[in-house]
Amino acid sequence: MALIERQNRINSLAKPRQLPTQHQPNRPSGYWGVSDSAKKYVTSQRIEALAQPKQLPSSFQIDRYNVTVAESALKYGQASARIEQLAQPKKPFTVRPWSAVYESQQQTKKRKKRRASITEFECSDRILALSKPKRVHPKFLADRVRIDTINVAATNAHASVRIQQLAKAKVNHSNNEDHSMKVSKKALNAECSLRIEELAKPPARRLTSRKIAWRSAEENSHLE
């Protein structure tokens, strides 16, 4: 039943969206009629001023020619080396590889001379032992396929009744009953101790004089 409902739902969602019932394919442009009061309405001067299109400024020229003319002294002037350098276009940014950057830095940097004490230094036995790479364990297997093997006794063993009972999967309730909040009969008939009753009470809060007066006035209004 659920599968049929799901298939019907998928078929209904696969259909294209339908137009509303009020849709009119050949609707005229003037769909909403204009009332007689709107036709006879007299507009004010402010509305007429706002309804006019925006006008171009008086100094506007459609085909405006070059107004500014270079002086004769500028035509024969000579630019300095700095101005020619600034007039050149900007070169595009290119990301250089790290090797090229490292080589350029190595050319500019001067190598420091090592001291004679460093070149003539002799390492101790401990430093030589630590400098050696770590050895592989003698029992290490490079291409190990079977990690653990099962004993013959484990293959011939028989599980007890308790192990078989624990190995069973948890059975879900077919009627979809929620037993998470179910209270047992012993819990319903149980009697709590004095300590539990004391802890079950809400904590006593300190009330100010304003709250006491407000609560007393509210209780009096309910009694009336």
Phi and psi restraints in degrees (value plus and minus 20) as a CYANA .aco file:
   2 ALA   PHI     -84.7   -44.7
   2 ALA   PSI     -56.0   -16.0
   3 LEU   PHI     -86.2   -46.2
   3 LEU   PSI     -58.6   -18.6
   4 ILE   PHI     -86.7   -46.7
   4 ILE   PSI     -62.7   -22.7
   5 GLU   PHI     -83.4   -43.4
   5 GLU   PSI     -59.2   -19.2
   6 ARG   PHI     -85.6   -45.6
   6 ARG   PSI     -60.2   -20.2
   7 GLN   PHI     -86.4   -46.4
   7 GLN   PSI     -59.0   -19.0
   8 ASN   PHI     -84.8   -44.8
   8 ASN   PSI     -57.7   -17.7
   9 ARG   PHI     -86.3   -46.3
   9 ARG   PSI     -60.7   -20.7
  10 ILE   PHI     -84.7   -44.7
  10 ILE   PSI     -60.1   -20.1
  11 ASN   PHI     -85.7   -45.7
  11 ASN   PSI     -58.4   -18.4
  12 SER   PHI     -88.7   -48.7
  12 SER   PSI     -56.3   -16.3
  13 LEU   PHI     -93.0   -53.0
  13 LEU   PSI     -45.7    -5.7
  14 ALA   PHI     -96.1   -56.1
  14 ALA   PSI     -36.1     3.9
  15 LYS   PHI     -92.2   -52.2
  15 LYS   PSI     129.3   169.3
  16 PRO   PHI     -89.9   -49.9
  16 PRO   PSI     139.3   179.3
  17 ARG   PHI     -91.0   -51.0
  17 ARG   PSI     110.1   150.1
  18 GLN   PHI    -110.3   -70.3
  18 GLN   PSI     131.8   171.8
  19 LEU   PHI     -96.0   -56.0
  19 LEU   PSI     132.6   172.6
  20 PRO   PHI     -87.5   -47.5
  20 PRO   PSI     143.5   183.5
  21 THR   PHI     -89.3   -49.3
  21 THR   PSI     -46.4    -6.4
  22 GLN   PHI    -104.1   -64.1
  22 GLN   PSI     -16.2    23.8
  23 HIS   PHI     -92.0   -52.0
  23 HIS   PSI     115.7   155.7
  24 GLN   PHI    -140.9  -100.9
  24 GLN   PSI      94.1   134.1
  25 PRO   PHI     -86.4   -46.4
  25 PRO   PSI     -59.6   -19.6
  26 ASN   PHI    -130.0   -90.0
  26 ASN   PSI      37.0    77.0
  27 ARG   PHI     -97.9   -57.9
  27 ARG   PSI     113.1   153.1
  28 PRO   PHI     -87.7   -47.7
  28 PRO   PSI     144.1   184.1
  29 SER   PHI     -87.6   -47.6
  29 SER   PSI     -62.4   -22.4
  30 GLY   PHI    -105.8   -65.8
  30 GLY   PSI      54.8    94.8
  31 TYR   PHI     -92.8   -52.8
  31 TYR   PSI     -61.6   -21.6
  32 TRP   PHI    -115.0   -75.0
  32 TRP   PSI     105.7   145.7
  33 GLY   PHI     -95.4   -55.4
  33 GLY   PSI     130.5   170.5
  34 VAL   PHI    -114.8   -74.8
  34 VAL   PSI     112.5   152.5
  35 SER   PHI     -93.3   -53.3
  35 SER   PSI     142.5   182.5
  36 ASP   PHI     -88.4   -48.4
  36 ASP   PSI     -54.6   -14.6
  37 SER   PHI     -86.4   -46.4
  37 SER   PSI     -53.6   -13.6
  38 ALA   PHI     -91.5   -51.5
  38 ALA   PSI     -52.3   -12.3
  39 LYS   PHI     -90.2   -50.2
  39 LYS   PSI     -54.6   -14.6
  40 LYS   PHI    -109.6   -69.6
  40 LYS   PSI     -18.2    21.8
  41 TYR   PHI     -91.0   -51.0
  41 TYR   PSI     118.3   158.3
  42 VAL   PHI    -122.4   -82.4
  42 VAL   PSI      99.1   139.1
  43 THR   PHI     -96.4   -56.4
  43 THR   PSI     132.1   172.1
  44 SER   PHI    -103.8   -63.8
  44 SER   PSI     152.9   192.9
  45 GLN   PHI     -88.1   -48.1
  45 GLN   PSI     -52.4   -12.4
  46 ARG   PHI     -86.9   -46.9
  46 ARG   PSI     -61.2   -21.2
  47 ILE   PHI     -87.6   -47.6
  47 ILE   PSI     -59.3   -19.3
  48 GLU   PHI     -85.3   -45.3
  48 GLU   PSI     -56.5   -16.5
  49 ALA   PHI     -87.6   -47.6
  49 ALA   PSI     -58.4   -18.4
  50 LEU   PHI     -93.5   -53.5
  50 LEU   PSI     -46.0    -6.0
  51 ALA   PHI     -96.8   -56.8
  51 ALA   PSI     -35.3     4.7
  52 GLN   PHI     -94.0   -54.0
  52 GLN   PSI     125.6   165.6
  53 PRO   PHI     -89.3   -49.3
  53 PRO   PSI     138.7   178.7
  54 LYS   PHI     -91.2   -51.2
  54 LYS   PSI     111.5   151.5
  55 GLN   PHI    -115.8   -75.8
  55 GLN   PSI     130.1   170.1
  56 LEU   PHI     -97.1   -57.1
  56 LEU   PSI     132.1   172.1
  57 PRO   PHI     -86.8   -46.8
  57 PRO   PSI     140.1   180.1
  58 SER   PHI     -88.2   -48.2
  58 SER   PSI     -47.0    -7.0
  59 SER   PHI    -107.0   -67.0
  59 SER   PSI     -14.0    26.0
  60 PHE   PHI     -96.0   -56.0
  60 PHE   PSI     115.4   155.4
  61 GLN   PHI    -147.8  -107.8
  61 GLN   PSI     111.2   151.2
  62 ILE   PHI     -89.5   -49.5
  62 ILE   PSI     -73.6   -33.6
  63 ASP   PHI    -128.6   -88.6
  63 ASP   PSI      58.5    98.5
  64 ARG   PHI    -107.3   -67.3
  64 ARG   PSI     109.9   149.9
  65 TYR   PHI    -109.0   -69.0
  65 TYR   PSI     156.1   196.1
  66 ASN   PHI     -88.0   -48.0
  66 ASN   PSI      96.9   136.9
  67 VAL   PHI    -106.0   -66.0
  67 VAL   PSI     -64.1   -24.1
  68 THR   PHI     -99.0   -59.0
  68 THR   PSI     115.0   155.0
  69 VAL   PHI    -142.3  -102.3
  69 VAL   PSI     111.9   151.9
  70 ALA   PHI     -89.3   -49.3
  70 ALA   PSI     123.7   163.7
  71 GLU   PHI     -95.5   -55.5
  71 GLU   PSI     141.4   181.4
  72 SER   PHI     -88.0   -48.0
  72 SER   PSI     -50.9   -10.9
  73 ALA   PHI     -87.8   -47.8
  73 ALA   PSI     -52.2   -12.2
  74 LEU   PHI     -92.5   -52.5
  74 LEU   PSI     -46.9    -6.9
  75 LYS   PHI     -89.1   -49.1
  75 LYS   PSI     -54.8   -14.8
  76 TYR   PHI    -120.4   -80.4
  76 TYR   PSI     -11.3    28.7
  77 GLY   PHI     -96.1   -56.1
  77 GLY   PSI     137.3   177.3
  78 GLN   PHI    -136.6   -96.6
  78 GLN   PSI     110.3   150.3
  79 ALA   PHI    -100.8   -60.8
  79 ALA   PSI     127.3   167.3
  80 SER   PHI     -97.7   -57.7
  80 SER   PSI     150.0   190.0
  81 ALA   PHI     -83.9   -43.9
  81 ALA   PSI     -55.1   -15.1
  82 ARG   PHI     -87.7   -47.7
  82 ARG   PSI     -59.7   -19.7
  83 ILE   PHI     -88.1   -48.1
  83 ILE   PSI     -58.9   -18.9
  84 GLU   PHI     -84.9   -44.9
  84 GLU   PSI     -56.1   -16.1
  85 GLN   PHI     -86.8   -46.8
  85 GLN   PSI     -60.1   -20.1
  86 LEU   PHI     -92.9   -52.9
  86 LEU   PSI     -45.0    -5.0
  87 ALA   PHI     -96.5   -56.5
  87 ALA   PSI     -35.4     4.6
  88 GLN   PHI     -91.3   -51.3
  88 GLN   PSI     125.4   165.4
  89 PRO   PHI     -87.1   -47.1
  89 PRO   PSI     134.6   174.6
  90 LYS   PHI     -94.6   -54.6
  90 LYS   PSI     114.0   154.0
  91 LYS   PHI     -94.2   -54.2
  91 LYS   PSI     122.8   162.8
  92 PRO   PHI     -87.9   -47.9
  92 PRO   PSI     127.5   167.5
  93 PHE   PHI     -98.1   -58.1
  93 PHE   PSI     108.2   148.2
  94 THR   PHI    -143.2  -103.2
  94 THR   PSI     115.7   155.7
  95 VAL   PHI    -105.9   -65.9
  95 VAL   PSI      95.3   135.3
  96 ARG   PHI    -104.7   -64.7
  96 ARG   PSI     127.6   167.6
  97 PRO   PHI     -86.7   -46.7
  97 PRO   PSI     140.2   180.2
  98 TRP   PHI     -84.9   -44.9
  98 TRP   PSI     -51.8   -11.8
  99 SER   PHI     -84.7   -44.7
  99 SER   PSI     -60.1   -20.1
 100 ALA   PHI     -87.2   -47.2
 100 ALA   PSI     -60.0   -20.0
 101 VAL   PHI     -84.4   -44.4
 101 VAL   PSI     -61.2   -21.2
 102 TYR   PHI     -85.8   -45.8
 102 TYR   PSI     -59.8   -19.8
 103 GLU   PHI     -87.5   -47.5
 103 GLU   PSI     -58.6   -18.6
 104 SER   PHI     -86.3   -46.3
 104 SER   PSI     -56.0   -16.0
 105 GLN   PHI     -90.4   -50.4
 105 GLN   PSI     -56.1   -16.1
 106 GLN   PHI     -88.0   -48.0
 106 GLN   PSI     -50.2   -10.2
 107 GLN   PHI     -91.2   -51.2
 107 GLN   PSI     -56.3   -16.3
 108 THR   PHI     -99.7   -59.7
 108 THR   PSI     -57.5   -17.5
 109 LYS   PHI     -95.2   -55.2
 109 LYS   PSI     121.9   161.9
 110 LYS   PHI    -115.7   -75.7
 110 LYS   PSI     114.4   154.4
 111 ARG   PHI     -93.9   -53.9
 111 ARG   PSI     116.4   156.4
 112 LYS   PHI    -100.4   -60.4
 112 LYS   PSI     121.9   161.9
 113 LYS   PHI     -96.3   -56.3
 113 LYS   PSI     111.8   151.8
 114 ARG   PHI     -97.4   -57.4
 114 ARG   PSI     127.4   167.4
 115 ARG   PHI     -93.7   -53.7
 115 ARG   PSI     135.1   175.1
 116 ALA   PHI     -87.6   -47.6
 116 ALA   PSI     -48.7    -8.7
 117 SER   PHI     -88.5   -48.5
 117 SER   PSI     -51.0   -11.0
 118 ILE   PHI     -94.2   -54.2
 118 ILE   PSI     -61.2   -21.2
 119 THR   PHI     -89.7   -49.7
 119 THR   PSI     -50.7   -10.7
 120 GLU   PHI    -115.0   -75.0
 120 GLU   PSI     -11.0    29.0
 121 PHE   PHI     -94.6   -54.6
 121 PHE   PSI     119.0   159.0
 122 GLU   PHI    -130.6   -90.6
 122 GLU   PSI     108.0   148.0
 123 CYS   PHI     -92.4   -52.4
 123 CYS   PSI     129.3   169.3
 124 SER   PHI    -100.9   -60.9
 124 SER   PSI     150.5   190.5
 125 ASP   PHI     -85.5   -45.5
 125 ASP   PSI     -52.7   -12.7
 126 ARG   PHI     -87.4   -47.4
 126 ARG   PSI     -61.7   -21.7
 127 ILE   PHI     -87.6   -47.6
 127 ILE   PSI     -58.0   -18.0
 128 LEU   PHI     -86.1   -46.1
 128 LEU   PSI     -56.8   -16.8
 129 ALA   PHI     -87.9   -47.9
 129 ALA   PSI     -58.0   -18.0
 130 LEU   PHI     -94.3   -54.3
 130 LEU   PSI     -45.9    -5.9
 131 SER   PHI     -95.7   -55.7
 131 SER   PSI     -34.5     5.5
 132 LYS   PHI     -95.1   -55.1
 132 LYS   PSI     124.2   164.2
 133 PRO   PHI     -88.5   -48.5
 133 PRO   PSI     136.7   176.7
 134 LYS   PHI     -91.0   -51.0
 134 LYS   PSI     113.4   153.4
 135 ARG   PHI    -101.7   -61.7
 135 ARG   PSI     134.9   174.9
 136 VAL   PHI    -101.3   -61.3
 136 VAL   PSI     125.7   165.7
 137 HIS   PHI     -82.2   -42.2
 137 HIS   PSI     121.2   161.2
 138 PRO   PHI     -83.7   -43.7
 138 PRO   PSI     -46.5    -6.5
 139 LYS   PHI    -112.1   -72.1
 139 LYS   PSI     -10.0    30.0
 140 PHE   PHI     -92.7   -52.7
 140 PHE   PSI     114.7   154.7
 141 LEU   PHI    -135.4   -95.4
 141 LEU   PSI     104.1   144.1
 142 ALA   PHI     -90.2   -50.2
 142 ALA   PSI     -75.2   -35.2
 143 ASP   PHI    -130.9   -90.9
 143 ASP   PSI      56.3    96.3
 144 ARG   PHI    -114.8   -74.8
 144 ARG   PSI      97.5   137.5
 145 VAL   PHI    -108.3   -68.3
 145 VAL   PSI     -75.9   -35.9
 146 ARG   PHI    -116.0   -76.0
 146 ARG   PSI      93.1   133.1
 147 ILE   PHI    -101.0   -61.0
 147 ILE   PSI     -72.1   -32.1
 148 ASP   PHI    -143.1  -103.1
 148 ASP   PSI     120.2   160.2
 149 THR   PHI    -129.3   -89.3
 149 THR   PSI     126.5   166.5
 150 ILE   PHI    -110.8   -70.8
 150 ILE   PSI     113.2   153.2
 151 ASN   PHI     -89.0   -49.0
 151 ASN   PSI     138.2   178.2
 152 VAL   PHI     -87.5   -47.5
 152 VAL   PSI     -54.9   -14.9
 153 ALA   PHI     -85.4   -45.4
 153 ALA   PSI     -54.0   -14.0
 154 ALA   PHI     -91.1   -51.1
 154 ALA   PSI     -53.7   -13.7
 155 THR   PHI     -91.0   -51.0
 155 THR   PSI     -49.8    -9.8
 156 ASN   PHI    -115.1   -75.1
 156 ASN   PSI     -16.6    23.4
 157 ALA   PHI     -96.5   -56.5
 157 ALA   PSI     132.3   172.3
 158 HIS   PHI    -135.8   -95.8
 158 HIS   PSI     109.4   149.4
 159 ALA   PHI     -93.2   -53.2
 159 ALA   PSI     124.0   164.0
 160 SER   PHI     -95.5   -55.5
 160 SER   PSI     153.2   193.2
 161 VAL   PHI     -85.3   -45.3
 161 VAL   PSI     -57.1   -17.1
 162 ARG   PHI     -88.1   -48.1
 162 ARG   PSI     -60.7   -20.7
 163 ILE   PHI     -86.0   -46.0
 163 ILE   PSI     -59.7   -19.7
 164 GLN   PHI     -84.7   -44.7
 164 GLN   PSI     -55.6   -15.6
 165 GLN   PHI     -87.7   -47.7
 165 GLN   PSI     -60.0   -20.0
 166 LEU   PHI     -93.7   -53.7
 166 LEU   PSI     -44.3    -4.3
 167 ALA   PHI     -96.7   -56.7
 167 ALA   PSI     -33.5     6.5
 168 LYS   PHI     -91.8   -51.8
 168 LYS   PSI     125.5   165.5
 169 ALA   PHI     -93.7   -53.7
 169 ALA   PSI     134.6   174.6
 170 LYS   PHI     -90.7   -50.7
 170 LYS   PSI     110.9   150.9
 171 VAL   PHI    -108.2   -68.2
 171 VAL   PSI     106.2   146.2
 172 ASN   PHI    -105.0   -65.0
 172 ASN   PSI     128.2   168.2
 173 HIS   PHI     -94.6   -54.6
 173 HIS   PSI     111.4   151.4
 174 SER   PHI     -94.2   -54.2
 174 SER   PSI     -48.7    -8.7
 175 ASN   PHI    -109.1   -69.1
 175 ASN   PSI      -9.2    30.8
 176 ASN   PHI      35.9    75.9
 176 ASN   PSI      19.8    59.8
 177 GLU   PHI    -104.7   -64.7
 177 GLU   PSI     118.8   158.8
 178 ASP   PHI    -113.9   -73.9
 178 ASP   PSI      86.6   126.6
 179 HIS   PHI    -119.8   -79.8
 179 HIS   PSI      -8.1    31.9
 180 SER   PHI     -91.8   -51.8
 180 SER   PSI     -51.9   -11.9
 181 MET   PHI    -125.2   -85.2
 181 MET   PSI       1.5    41.5
 182 LYS   PHI     -99.1   -59.1
 182 LYS   PSI     111.4   151.4
 183 VAL   PHI    -120.7   -80.7
 183 VAL   PSI     113.8   153.8
 184 SER   PHI     -95.2   -55.2
 184 SER   PSI     146.0   186.0
 185 LYS   PHI     -88.9   -48.9
 185 LYS   PSI     -54.7   -14.7
 186 LYS   PHI     -85.7   -45.7
 186 LYS   PSI     -56.8   -16.8
 187 ALA   PHI     -90.0   -50.0
 187 ALA   PSI     -50.9   -10.9
 188 LEU   PHI     -90.8   -50.8
 188 LEU   PSI     -54.1   -14.1
 189 ASN   PHI    -114.1   -74.1
 189 ASN   PSI     -16.7    23.3
 190 ALA   PHI     -96.8   -56.8
 190 ALA   PSI     132.5   172.5
 191 GLU   PHI    -135.6   -95.6
 191 GLU   PSI     105.5   145.5
 192 CYS   PHI    -100.3   -60.3
 192 CYS   PSI     134.6   174.6
 193 SER   PHI    -100.6   -60.6
 193 SER   PSI     153.1   193.1
 194 LEU   PHI     -85.8   -45.8
 194 LEU   PSI     -53.4   -13.4
 195 ARG   PHI     -87.9   -47.9
 195 ARG   PSI     -59.4   -19.4
 196 ILE   PHI     -87.9   -47.9
 196 ILE   PSI     -58.4   -18.4
 197 GLU   PHI     -83.6   -43.6
 197 GLU   PSI     -57.5   -17.5
 198 GLU   PHI     -87.1   -47.1
 198 GLU   PSI     -60.2   -20.2
 199 LEU   PHI     -93.4   -53.4
 199 LEU   PSI     -44.5    -4.5
 200 ALA   PHI     -95.2   -55.2
 200 ALA   PSI     -37.4     2.6
 201 LYS   PHI     -94.1   -54.1
 201 LYS   PSI     123.5   163.5
 202 PRO   PHI     -88.0   -48.0
 202 PRO   PSI     131.1   171.1
 203 PRO   PHI     -87.3   -47.3
 203 PRO   PSI     119.5   159.5
 204 ALA   PHI     -96.2   -56.2
 204 ALA   PSI     105.3   145.3
 205 ARG   PHI    -123.3   -83.3
 205 ARG   PSI     128.1   168.1
 206 ARG   PHI     -98.6   -58.6
 206 ARG   PSI     107.9   147.9
 207 LEU   PHI    -125.5   -85.5
 207 LEU   PSI     114.7   154.7
 208 THR   PHI    -101.2   -61.2
 208 THR   PSI     150.6   190.6
 209 SER   PHI     -85.5   -45.5
 209 SER   PSI     -53.3   -13.3
 210 ARG   PHI     -88.2   -48.2
 210 ARG   PSI     -62.7   -22.7
 211 LYS   PHI     -85.9   -45.9
 211 LYS   PSI     -58.7   -18.7
 212 ILE   PHI     -84.3   -44.3
 212 ILE   PSI     -63.7   -23.7
 213 ALA   PHI     -84.7   -44.7
 213 ALA   PSI     -58.2   -18.2
 214 TRP   PHI     -88.6   -48.6
 214 TRP   PSI     -60.4   -20.4
 215 ARG   PHI     -88.0   -48.0
 215 ARG   PSI     -60.5   -20.5
 216 SER   PHI     -84.1   -44.1
 216 SER   PSI     -58.7   -18.7
 217 ALA   PHI     -88.1   -48.1
 217 ALA   PSI     -55.6   -15.6
 218 GLU   PHI     -88.2   -48.2
 218 GLU   PSI     -60.5   -20.5
 219 GLU   PHI     -84.9   -44.9
 219 GLU   PSI     -59.5   -19.5
 220 ASN   PHI     -84.6   -44.6
 220 ASN   PSI     -58.0   -18.0
 221 SER   PHI     -86.3   -46.3
 221 SER   PSI     -56.1   -16.1
 222 HIS   PHI     -88.3   -48.3
 222 HIS   PSI     -57.3   -17.3
 223 LEU   PHI     -87.3   -47.3
 223 LEU   PSI     -56.2   -16.2
